[in-house]
Amino acid sequence: MGNFTTDCPNGSLFVWNILKECTEDGRDLASVVLGLFSVLCFMMAAFPQCYSSYLKGNMDQAVSIWFLVGWLAGDSCNAIGAFLAQQLPIQIYTAVYYVVVDVIMISLYIYYAIKNRSRSDGTVINAIVVFVMFGATVSLFPGNHLGSPVQDVPKFTRRSLLAFPHYFANQEFTTQEIIGFTVGSFSSVFYLTSRLPQLCRNWKRKSTEGISPFLFTLMIVGNLTYGLSVLLKEPRQGQSEGNYVVHHLPWLIGSLGTMGLDVAILFQFFIYQEQKSDESRPLINSSGHRAL
């Protein structure tokens, strides 16, 4: 697991003990703070949508199932890729949590889809969905077996970025890194394409009713701070900035690229809300004159 005295002599012992991150200067500390803030945003992002679905009960009509499936596929690839490529600990921890949240969101979608089709069987459906959600969520938590494939790989060097020995700093990718990089690239594709079905559904309905704008607002802030946390991290000794960015490129594209599509979905909220206001405006005002 590395030794604080030899691997991070000028860093924060508190951060090292809690997160196993070496923070030797302001950039490292800012990276950790932004990373933790992004975790908070992603942790909170699903709650507004869950609450909106609870109030309106139309999640199956408002949210595209392909948006949720693509989101789950991207987060799953992200978790696998981050683990195989030995990304920053914050990246690995958050990746697992995202998958758990995705499973809960899809379970809610299925719940409301079935409930809206067979309201008479609501009690049975409730029991089944709760059972499935619990089982799926528990199964996603990493056990001890996840640590075994990489126990022989030194995890923390002086600059614990990709957590590979320093002699890999500016050399070619290792086999394990190539696998992780490839899987991470797939995650970026899933992230970028997952928003397209939701954009299309909103456009076809000419409405964003049933979707919480706070979901995408928090996702935008989370993706922005997540990307900045990776970019601010100081490359380890002997590693160039360019080499560091290349090693993290799939995750940066998936994070910052998705943020742009989330902004587009937020833009739809303003467009369709304005159209709804125009349609609800009376043609004749109270003074008897035609409204302009």
N, C-alpha and C positions, 0 to 999 in steps of 0.2 A: 504493500500500500504506500510505500515511500516513507522517507524520514524527513520530518520538518526541519531538523537542524542542518542537514546536508542538502536537501532539495529546495528548501524555501527559507533560507536563513533570515531574510529581511522582510518576510511576509507576516500576515496576521495569523497568530496561532488560533484565535477564535474561529476565523473563517476556515482555516485548514482542518480543524477538528470537526466542524459541522458539515462543511461542504466538500472537503478534500480539494480545495482550490487554493492555489498559490497567488496571493495578492501582494505583490511587492511594490506597487506604485499606484498612483491615482487612476490610471487607465484600467488596471486589473480590478481595483475596487469598484469603479464605475460599471465595469462589465458585470460583476456579480450583483450589484444593486439593481441594474436594469434587467438582468436575467430573472431575479426574484420578483421584480415588479411585473414582468411579462407572465410569470407563473400565476400571480394573483389575478391578472386580467383574464387569463384563460380559465382559471378556476371559477371565476364569477360569470363568464360569458354565457354559459348554458342556462343559468338560473332564470334570467329574464324570459327566455324562450319557453322554458318549462312552465313558468308562471302564466305567461300569455296563453299557452296551450290549455292550462288548467281552467282559465277563465272563459275562453272561447270554445274550447273543445273541437277545434277544426285544424289541428296540426297536419292531419293527412291531406287536407285540401290546400293549405297555405304553403307547406314546405315540400319541395321536391325530394322524393325518396332517393333519386340519383345524386342529389346534393349530399345527403347524409351518407350514402354508400361510398361516394368518392372521397368524402371527408374521412371516413373510417379507413378506407384503403390507403390514403395518403399518410394518416397518422400511424397505421400499422407498419408501412414501409419505413417511415421515419424512425420509429422505435427500433426496428430490426437493423436498419442502416446505421443509426447512431451507436447502437451497441457493438456491432461488428467493426465499425471504423473507430471505436474508442473515442467518441466525441466528448465534449466537455460534460462533466457530471450533471450540470444543470440541464443540458440537452437530453440526457438519458432519463433523468427523473421525470421531467415534464412530458416526454414522449409517451411514457407508460400511462401517465394520468390522462392524456388526451384520448387515448384509446378507450379507457374506461368511460369517459364522458360521452364518446361517440356511441358506445354500446347502449348507454342509458337513453340517448336521444333517439336512436333507432327503435329501441323498445317502446318509447313513448309514442312514436309514430305508428308502430304496429298496434299498440293498445287503442289509440283513437280510431284507427282505420277499422279495426274489428268492432269496437264499441259502437261506432256510428252506423255499422251495418247490422248489428244484432244487439240492440239495447236490452233485450229481454234476458240475455245471458251475461249481463254485466258482472255479477258476482263471480261466476266461474272464470270469466276473462281476467278479472282483477287478480285472482289467485294465480292463474297461469303466468301472467306477465310479470308479477312480482317474483315468482319463483325463477323464471328465465333470467330476469335482470340480475338477481342475486347470484345465480350460478355463473353467468357469463362474466360478471364483474370480478368475482373472486378468482376465476380461472385466469384472468389477465395479469394478476399481480405476480411479479417475478419471484421465483423461489430460489433456493440455493443452487439448483442445477444450472441457472443462468450464469453463475459466476465461474463454473468449472472450465469452459472453453478458453477463458482468457486469464486464468490464474497465473500462467507461466509468463505472461507478457507484463513487463514492468509498467505500472499504471501511471506513476507520477514522476516526471523529471522536473528540472528546475523551472521550466515553463510548461506546465501541464495543459497542453492544448489538445493535440490528438493523442496524447499519452503514449507515444511510442518513444523508444530510446532516441537520444539526441542525434545519433549518427544517421537517422532517417530524415533529418530536418529538411534538406533541400535535395534529397535523392528521389528516386522513383517510388511509386506506390508499392507497398507490400501487397501480397495476395489478399490478406484480410482487409486491407484498406480498399482495394479495388472492388471487392464484394460489397463492402459497406457503401462505397461511393456510388456503385451501380444501383443498389437498392434505394439509396437516398435520392438518386436522380428520378427513379420511378415515383417516389413520394412527391417530388416537385410537380411531376406531370399530373398526378392525381389531384393535388391541391389546386393547380391552375384550372383543370377541367371541371372540378367539382362545382365551382360557382356558376358555370355556364348553364346547367339545367335550371338553377334557381333564377337566374337572370331571365331565361326564356319563359319560365312559368309566370313570373311577375309581369312580363311584357304581354303574354297572352291574356292574363286575367285583367291587365291594366289596373292592378291593385297589389298592395303589399299587406293587406289585412290578414291578421293571424300571425304575422312575423314580427318579432320584437326588434326594433332598430338598435336596442342596446346590445343585442347579440353581436351585430356586425361592428358596432362602435368599439366594443371591448376587444373584438378580434383585431381590428385595425391597430389599436393602441398596443395590444399584446404582440402582434407581429412586428410592429415598428421597434419596440423596446427590445424584443428578442433579437432582431437583426443587428441593432446597435450594440447589444451586449456581446455578440460574436465579433463584430468589427473592432470594438474597442479593446479587446483582449490583446495584450502585448505578445507578439511571437516569441517563442522560447529562444534561448541562446543558440545562434547558428541558423535560425530559420528566417527567411526573408518574408516581408509583408505579402508579396505576391504569391509565394508558395503557400502561405497560411490561408489566404483567401481561396485559392484553388482547392485546397483540401476541404474547405467548408462551403464551396459553391452551391451544391445541390440544396443544402439547407437554407442558404441565403436567398436563392431564387424562389424556393417554395414559400419562404416567409414574406419577403418583400414583394414578390410578384402577386401572391394571393392578396396582399394588402390593397393593391391597386384594384382588383376585382371587387373586393369588399366595399371600396369607396364607390364603385359603380352601382352596387346594390343600394347603398345608402342614398345615392343620387336618385334612384327610383322612388324612394320614400318621398322625397320632396316633390318629384314630378307628379306622382299619382295623388298625393295629398292635395296639391294645388288644383289638379283636375277635379277632384272630388269636391273641393270648395266651390269651384266655378259652377259645377252641376247643381249644387244645393242652393246656389244664390237665386232668389226669386226674380222672375222676369219683370214683375211690377212691384215697385216699392210701396211703402205705406202712404206716400203722398199721391199715389195714383200715376206716377210717371214711370215710364219704362226704364228698367235698370240698364246701364251701359256696361 
